Amino acid sequence: MDRQISYLHDALGQKLVAYMVGIEDPREIGRWSKEERAPAPERGKAVQPIFRTARLLADHGEANSVVRAWFMGMNPQLGERSPAEVIRDGDTAMAVRAALAFVAA
């Protein structure tokens, strides 16, 4: 878990990760990544699909800047919503399908 949070902190930034897991204070993500504080179980569980999606994109050769832009950009497969918004709303499976389509293109 700590590795996942640290990776997301570095790759996506604490504001974007905080938005997706529903935390108002982005500094909390920094505290998690430095292991100063552990996330509540439901927040920790929310990190896992974000990590898997980010790694899916990165493992296909996308730079962190592209992965971050993908999470923030409007996506036609998601009804012109951003993957970050879709994840925050709880439909991680839909975001993963969009990521798979992105790497297949």
N, C-alpha and C positions, 0 to 999 in steps of 0.2 A: 504493500500500500504506500509506504513512504517513498519508494522509488517512483511509483506512478504519479504521485502528487508533485514530487520534485521535477519530474520530466515535464508535466503539464505547466508547472510554474515557469520553467525555463522556455518551453516551446510556445506556449500560448499567452502567457502573462497572467498575473493574478486577477486582474479585472475581468477578463473573459471567462476564466475558470469560475470565479465567484458568481458571475452572472448565471452560468449554466447550472451550477449546483444550488443556486438560490440563496446566496449569502450576501448580505448587504455591505459588509465591510471586507473589501478585497484583501486587506492586510492579513485577514485570517488565513488565507491560502498561503501566504508567506510564512506564517507561524507553523502551519502544517508541514510545509516543505522543509523547514528547519528543525522539525520535530520538537518545537517548543510546546505544541499543543496537538492533541489527536482530534480528528474530526469525530463528530457524533456518528454512530453507526449508519444512519440513513444518509448522511452526507458522504461518508466514506464509500458507501455502496453506489452513490450517484457518480463518483469519480471513475469507476471502473469502465463503463461504456464510453466515456469521453476519452479515456486513455486508449482503449482498444481502437477507437475510430481514428484518433490522432496517429497512432502507430501504424495503422493500416495505410494511411496516406504517406507517412514518412518512409515506411518500408518499400513503397513503390517509387522512391526516389525524390519525393517532394521535400523541399527545404522547409524549415520551420516557418518562414515568412509566408510561404504558399499555404501551408496547413492552417496557419492562423487566419489568413485571408479567406480560405475555404469555409471555415467555421463562421465567419462574420458576413460573408457575401450572400446576397439573395440567390436562391437556388430554384430553378424552374421545376425540378422534381419534387420540391417541397412547397409548391404553391406560392412561389416567390417569397418564401420566408427563409431566414437564415438557418443553417443547421444548429447554431447556438440557441436560437429561439425554439426550435423544434425539440431540442434536448431539454431545455428548461421547462417546456410544457409537458415533458414526460414521454415523448415518443422517440426513444433512442433507436428503436428498430428501424424507423423510417430514415433517420439520419445515417445509420449504417448502410442501408440500401443505397442512399444517395452517394455515400463515399465509395461504395463498390462500383457504382456507375461511373463516377469520376475517374477512378483509376483504370477502368476498362476502356475509357474513351481515348 
